């Protein structure tokens, strides 16, 4: 079996959320934060058929915990969107506060 590890790149808005994802992923694999906001979390996965699936499930759980609803990721030179949980439009970043 090969020691080759492939990579996935997850788009994150800031260092803090990226650091939370890295802490979560580093329990089972190598992960690092690159760039300036917006940043990328780079995580490795092995050649086993279930390793990528486990990685995607862990990212999906992080998306739901962060209340992000969706996140973009790059895999094999293609961009994908991973959705999880429900959108919380009350906390949408572009929502304007109406003065009372």
C-alpha positions in Angstrom: 0.0 0.0 0.0 1.3 3.5 -0.9 2.2 6.1 1.6 0.9 8.7 -0.8 -1.5 11.3 0.8 -3.7 13.5 -1.3 -4.9 17.0 -0.3 -8.2 18.9 0.0 -8.3 22.7 0.3 -11.2 24.2 2.3 -12.0 27.9 1.9 -12.4 29.7 5.3 -13.1 33.3 6.1 -10.6 33.9 8.9 -7.8 32.5 10.9 -10.0 31.7 13.9 -12.4 29.5 12.1 -9.6 27.9 10.2 -7.8 27.2 13.4 -10.9 25.5 14.8 -11.1 23.3 11.7 -7.4 22.4 11.9 -7.7 21.4 15.6 -10.6 19.2 14.6 -8.9 17.6 11.7 -5.4 17.1 13.3 -6.8 14.4 15.5 -6.6 12.0 12.5 -4.5 13.7 9.8 -2.2 16.5 8.9 -3.8 19.9 8.3 -2.5 23.5 7.9 -3.7 27.0 7.4 -2.3 29.0 4.4 -2.9 32.5 3.1 -4.3 35.6 4.5 -8.1 36.0 5.0 -9.8 34.5 3.2 -7.6 31.5 3.9 -7.4 27.9 3.0 -7.2 24.9 5.3 -5.2 22.2 3.6 -5.8 18.7 4.9 -4.4 15.3 3.8 -6.1 12.1 3.2 -4.8 8.7 2.4 -5.4 6.2 -0.4 -7.9 4.1 1.5 -11.4 4.3 0.1 -13.0 5.5 3.3 -10.4 8.1 4.3 -11.8 10.9 2.0 -15.3 10.1 3.1 -14.3 10.4 6.8 -12.5 13.7 6.1 -15.6 15.1 4.3 -17.9 14.0 7.1 -15.6 15.8 9.6 -15.6 18.9 7.5 -19.4 18.7 7.2 -19.8 18.4 11.0 -17.5 21.5 11.4 -19.7 23.4 8.9 -22.8 22.6 10.9 -21.1 23.5 14.2 -19.9 26.8 12.8 -23.4 27.6 11.5 -21.9 28.2 8.1 -24.5 26.3 6.1 -22.0 25.7 3.3 -18.3 25.8 2.5 -16.3 25.6 -0.7 -13.5 23.1 -1.2 -11.0 22.2 -3.9 -10.3 18.6 -4.7 -8.6 17.2 -7.9 -8.6 20.7 -9.4 -12.4 21.0 -9.1 -14.3 23.3 -6.8 -17.2 21.8 -4.8 -19.7 23.1 -2.2 -20.4 21.1 0.9 -23.7 22.0 2.7 -24.6 21.1 6.3 -27.3 22.1 8.7 -29.8 24.8 8.2 -29.1 28.4 7.0 -29.5 30.9 9.8 -30.5 34.0 7.9 -31.0 36.0 11.1 -27.2 36.0 11.5 -26.4 36.6 7.9 -23.4 39.0 7.6 -25.1 41.4 5.2 -28.3 41.8 7.3 -28.8 45.4 8.1 -29.9 46.3 11.6 -33.0 48.5 11.6 -32.8 51.3 14.2 -35.8 51.4 16.5 
